Amino acid sequence: MSMLGIKWKLHGTGKSIKPGHVVAPDERLAWPLTIGVGMQHVVAMFGATFLVPIITGMPPATTLFFSGIGTLLFLVITKGRVPSYLGSSFAFIAPIMASQQQFGVPGALGGVVLAGAALALVGAIVQKFGAGWINRLMPPIVTGAIVALIGLNLAPAAKQNFDAAPVTAVVTLTTIILVSVLFRGILGRLSILVGVVVGYLVAMLRGEVSYDKMEAAAWVGLPHFQTPEFHVGVLGLFVPVVLVLVAENIGHVKSVAAMTGQNLDGVSGRALMADGAAMVLAGFGGGSGTTTYAENIGVMAATKVYSTAAYWVAGVFAIVLSFSPKFGELIATVPPGVLGGAATMLYGMIGILGVKIWVQNKVNFSNPVNLTTAAVALIIGIADYTWTIGDLKFTGIALGSAAALVIYHGMKAIAKARGTAAEPETEQAGLPPQAKAAGNAAARRAPKKR
C-alpha cells in the first residue's frame, strides 16, 4: 500500500491543524474532512479544466474522465509524494485548434499523445541525471518568452468569441475582474468560474444558450471516446508545449516542496513521467492534454492540507461525474460570448505568467542577448508567423519557441567567443549596472579631498 502512496497516517486527532503545522502528503485528516477538501479541489480545477475542451470543441465529459484517471495515475507513479491534480493545460489550446484545421480531432489527439511521450522521456532523463540540464537549456529568459508567446498567440481566438456576443462577454470579463478583488480565500481564487456562471446566466436571459443536445442526452453513460491519428505535420505545433510543461511541472514540485518543507528533488523526474503518461492515456482516448494545476496549489496553501488522500477523492469524484452525458452536454452549452470574456482574461494571464518568470528571476533586459531573445520570439508568436516545409507546418508558437532557443544560445556563444558580453544576465542587487558604472566614473573624476 505504501508503494502506491495510499497509506496515510492520521494527522493529530484528524479533526484540526495546529497553528504553524501542515498536513503532509503522507498524512490525512478524518475521512469526512478529507472528502470535503477533495471536493474543494474538484471545484478549484473545474472552471479551467472545462474551458479547454469547450474552446477546442473536445468532449467535456471525456476530458473530465481523463483528468481524474490521470490524477490517480500521477499519485501512483510519484508514490504519493507529490500532491497534485492533473487538469486541462491551456498550453494545448493553440496547437489543438491549429491541428484540427489540418487533421481534424484525431490528428490533434495524435499530437497530444506525442507531446505526452516526449514529456515522459524528458522525465526519465531528469530522473536519471537531474534537472540541471533543463535549467541550462531553458533559462528564465527563454522559458518566460515561450510561456508569454503561447498566451498572446491566442488573442485572435479570444476576440472572435468576444465579437460573437459582446454584451455577454463584457459582463463575464467584468465579473471575473471584480470577484478577484472583492473576495478573499477560495472564492477569490475561483473568479474565472464565478465569471463564467454569471456570464452564462446573462446569456440565458439573452437567449444565447441552446439545450437541445442536453435534453437528448442520457443521465448515465460512457464518455465519448475517440482514437488518435498520427501526422508528421503536428510535431511543430506540439513540441514547444513540452518545453512549457517541463518548466511548469518542475515549478509545481518546487512549490509543494517549499510549502511542505520536504525535499522533492528526487521525485521531480517521476512527476514529469507521470504527467506524460497521463497525457498519452488522454490522447489515446479523446481527452485534452494535462498539466499539474496551480489552482489546486492555491487550495493547499489556503487549507494547509497537502494530503494526497484528498487528491484521490478529487480524482474519483471527477471520474464519477464524467459518466453523466447530460452533465457533459450541459457544460458544452456555454456560449461563445461567455468564452470570449473568460478567454480574454485567461489568455492574457498566460502571457503575463511569462513576464512573471522574467520578473521573479530578475532577467536583465540591458543585456542584448536577453532583449533580442524576448523581442524576436514574442513578435513571431503574436503575429503567428508560419513556415511550411512539405507536410510540416510550423506556426507562431513553434517558430517563436525555436527562435528563443536558437537566438539565446547562439548569441551567448558568439558573445562569449568575442568577449563582448558586458552586461550580466540577471539584475544585480541595488542600483542598475549603468548607474553603478556612472557613479564609479564620477567618483574617479571628483577631486580628492586634502
N, C-alpha and C positions, 0 to 999 in steps of 0.2 A: 504493500500500500504506500509506503514512504517513497519507493522508487517512482511511483506515479504522481507523487505530490498531493495525495489525498488523505494524508494522515496529519491531523491538526491537533495541537494542544489547546486546551481551553485557556483563554486569557483571563487570569484572575478568577473572579466569580462568574465571568461570562456575561455580566449584566451592566458593566460600566468600564470606563477607561480613566485611569488616574491622570491628573494634570501632568503634562510633560512626557507621558507614555504613548506608545502606539501599539496597535495590534499588528504583529509581524506577519509576513506571508505564511509562515507555518503555524500560525495560531488562528483561533476563531472565537467569536462571541457565542452566546447561546443561539441555537438554531433560529428561533423567531427573529432575533435581531439580525442575524446573518442573512436570512431571507429578505428582510427589509432593506438592508444595504445592497444586496444583489439586485433587487427590483429598482433601486435608485440608479444603479449602473445601467440598467436597461433604458430607463428614462433619459439618462445623460447621453447615451450613444444614439438614441432613437432618431432625433431630427436629422443629424448629419448623415447617419448610415442610410436613411431612406432617400435623402436628397440626391445622392449619386445615381441610384438606379432610375429615379423619376426623371432626372435631367437627361440621362443617356438612353432612356427607353428600355431599360432592362427590367425584368420582373422583380418587384419589390420583395415579395414573399420568398423568392429563391435567394435573393441577396441576404435576407434576414436569416434564412436557414443556414447558409454557409458561413455567415458571421458567427452564429452560435457554435457550429461544428468546428470552425477554425479556432475559436477561443478555447474550446475544450482541448483540441489538439495542441495548441500552444502551451497550455498548462501542463500537459503530459510530457511534451518534449523538453520543456525547461524544468521538469521535475518539481513544479510548484514553487519555484524560487522567484519568479517574476510575475507579479500580479498585473494582468493586462487584459483589455478587451480588444478584439480584432474587429474593427468596423470598416465600412467602405472608405477607400482612400480617395481624396479629392484629386490627387495627382494623376489618377487614371481617367478623369473626365475627358480631358482634351484628346489623349490618344484613342480612347474608346470611340468617341464621336467621330474622329477623323478616319479611323479604320472601318467604321460602319459604312461610311460613304463609299469606300472602295470595295470592301469584302463582306459587308453585312455583319450581323451579330455573331455568326460563327467565327468569322475572321478576327473580330475583336476579342472573343473568348480565347482564341489561339494566342493572341498577344498577351493576355493575362497569364496563361499557362507558361509561356516563355519567360515572362518577367519573373514569375514565381520561381521557376527553375534556376534562373540566374541569381536571384536573391539567396536561394538555398545554397548555391555553390559558393557565393561570397561568404555566407555564414560558416560553411565548412572550413574555408580558408582562414577566417578570423578565429575560429575555434582552435585551429592548428597553430597559427603563427601570431595571433594577437591582432588588435585593431590599429596599431601604429601606422601601418602602410596606408590605411584608408585616410587617416589624417594628413599624411604627406601627399597623397593623390588628390584629395579634395579638401584643401584648407578652407577656412571660413569665407574667403572672398569668392571661391568657386561655388561652394555649397549655397551661399546666400544668393548668388546670381541665378543658379538653376532653380531654386525654390521660387524666387521672385518672378522669373520669366514664365514659369508654369502657370502661376495665378494670373498674371497680366495678359498672357496669351488668350485667356478665356473671356476677356472683356467683351468682344463682339457677341458671343453667345448670350451673355447676361443682357446686353442691350436688346437683342432680338426678342427675348421673352418679355423684357420690360415694356417694349413698344406694343406688345400684343394686348396689354391691359394696363395702361399707365396708372390709373387711379388705384387699382388693387395693388400694384407694385409699390407705389408711394406709401400706401398705408402699411404694407408689410415691412418695408425698409424702415419707416419711421418708428414702428413698434419695436423692431429689433434694437434700434438705437436707444430708445427711451428705456426699455426694460433693462438694458445692460448697465444703466446708471441709476435707475430708480430703486432697484432691489439688490439685496446682498445675498450671499450664500448660493445655494443650488439654483434658485430661481433666476438670479442674475447670470449664472453660467449657462442657463438654458434659453438665453434671449432669442436665438435663432428659431428654436422650436416654438416658443411663445409667439414670435412674429409670424411664423407660418400658420399657426392656429388662428390668430386674429385675421390675417390676410385671407385665409380660407373662408372664414365667416363672412367677410365682406364680399368675397367672390360669390358665395351662395346667394346673398341678398341681391347681387347684380346679375344673377342668372348665368354665371360663367362656369358652373360645375354640372357635369353630367353623371348620373348614377346608373346608366343603362347596363354597363358591364358588371357593376357591383351587384345589382339586383338579380342578374342571371347567374352569378357565381354561387357555388355551394358553401355551406358553413364550414364543412370539414373536407379536406382533400390534400393531395400531394402538391407541393410546389411545382412550378413549371420548369422542368429540367431541359437543358439544351447541350449539345455536344460541340466542341470547337473544331475549327478548320485552321490549318497552318499555312501561312503565306510568308514568303521572304520579305514582302513589302511592309509588314508590320514591325519589323525589327527596329527601324529607325524611329518609330513612334514610341515604342515601349522601353527601349534600353535606357533612355535618360531618366525614366521614372525609377528605375532600380537604384540609381545614384541617390535620389531623394529619399527613398525608403530606407536605404542603409543609414544615412545620416539621421533620419527620423527615429528609426528603431534604436540605434545606439544612444541617441539623446534620451529616449524614453527610459532605457535601462539605467543610464546615469542619474536621471531624475529620481527614479524609485530608490536607487542606492543612497542618494543624498538624503531622501526623506526618511528612510528606514534605518540609516546608519550601518547598512550592510555592504560588504564588498561584493559586487556582482560582475566584476570584470571576467571572471571565469565562465560566466554563463551567457555573455553577450553574443558569442557565436551561435549558441543554441537558440537564442531568441530570434536571430536572423534566419536560421534554418527553419524554425517553427513557422515564422511568418511566411517564408517562401513556400513551405509545404501546404499551408492553409490556402495560399493563393493558387497553387497548382490545382488543388482539390476544387476550389471555387470555379476556376476556369473550365475544368472538365465537366462541371455540372450546370453552368449557366449563371454563376454569381459574379459580382464585381470584385475587383482587386481589393485586398485588405491591407490594413496597417494598424499598428498599435495606436490607441486613441488618447489624445491629450484631454478630451472631455472627461474621461474616467480618472485620469490623474488628478483632475480638479476635485472630483468626488472624494478620492482618497485623502487629498490634502485637507478637505473640509471635515471629513469624518474621523480622520486618523486611523482608519481601518484599512490595512493593506493585505488582509487575509485573502488568499486565493480561493477559499471556500465561497466567498461572496461572488467571485467570478464564475465558479461552477454553477451557482444558482442563476446568474445572469445568462450564461450560455445555454443552459437547459431551458430557461423561460423563453429565450429568443427562438429556439427550435420549436417549442410548443406553439408559439404564436404563428410561426411560418406555415403551420398545417391548416390554416384557415384561408382558403382562396378569397372569401368575401372580404376578409380583413386586408389582404393584399390588394384587391381591386379598389377598396376604399382609399388606401394610400395613393394609388395610381390616379385618383380623381383630382389630385392637386393641380390647379390650372396654371397656364403659363405666366399670368400676372404675378402670382404668388412666388413662382420660381424665379422670375426676373428680379423681384425685390430682394429675395433671400440671396440669390446668386451675386447681386451687386455687392453685398456685404461679404459673402463667402470668398469670392474670387479675389476681392481686394485684400481680405485678411491673409490669403495665401501669399500674395505679393509682398505684403508688409512683413510677413514672417521671415522672408528672405532678408529684408532690411534689418530686422531684429537680430538676425545672425551676425550681420556686419557690426551692429552697434555693440552687442554683448561681447564680441571678440575684439573690439576696438580696431577694426580694419582702418588702416591709414590710406586715405584716398589722395594724399600728396604724393604717394608712391605711384609712378606712371604705370607700373605693371598692374597694380590693383585697379586703378582708374580705367585703363584700357580694357581689362578683362570684363569689368561690370558694364561699361558703356556699350561695347560691341555686342555682348551677349544679350543685353536687355532689348536693344533695338531689333535684333534678329528675331527674338522671341515675341515681342509685342507686335511687330509688323507681320509676323508669320511668314518669313522668307521660306521659299520652297525650292528643293533641288531634286530632280527626278533622274535616276540612272537605271534604265531598263525597267524592271519590275519594282525597284526600290524607290520609294518616295520619302525624302527627308523634309519634314516640316519645321516650323519655327522652334519648337521645343527641342527637337533632336539637334538641329543646326546650332541653336543658341547654346545648348549644353556642351556640344563638341567645341564650339568657339571658346567657351570659358576655359575648358581644359587645355586646349592647344595654345591659346594666347598666353595664359598664365605660365605654363611650364616652358613654352618657347621663349617668351620674353625674359623670364627669370634666368634661363640658361645662357642667353645671349648677354644679358646684363652682367652676369657673374663672370663670363669669359672676358668681357671687355672692361670689367671693373667700373661700370657706370651706375651701379645700384647705390645711389647716395641716400635714399630715404628708407627708413625701416618699414616693414610690412604692417606693423601694428603701432598705434599711437602710444607714446611714452607717457608715463605719469607726469602730471604738472603741465607746463607750457608746451605748446606745439613745437616741433623741431625748428621751424623757421624762427619762431620767437626766441628760442634759446640761442640759436646761432647769431641772431641780430643783437641780442643782449650781450653775448660774449664779445662780439666785434666792437660794440660801443664801449664796453669796459676796457678793451685793449687800447682804444683810441683816446680814452679820457686821460687827462694829465694826472700824474701821480702826486699825491699829497707829500709835502716835505715836512 
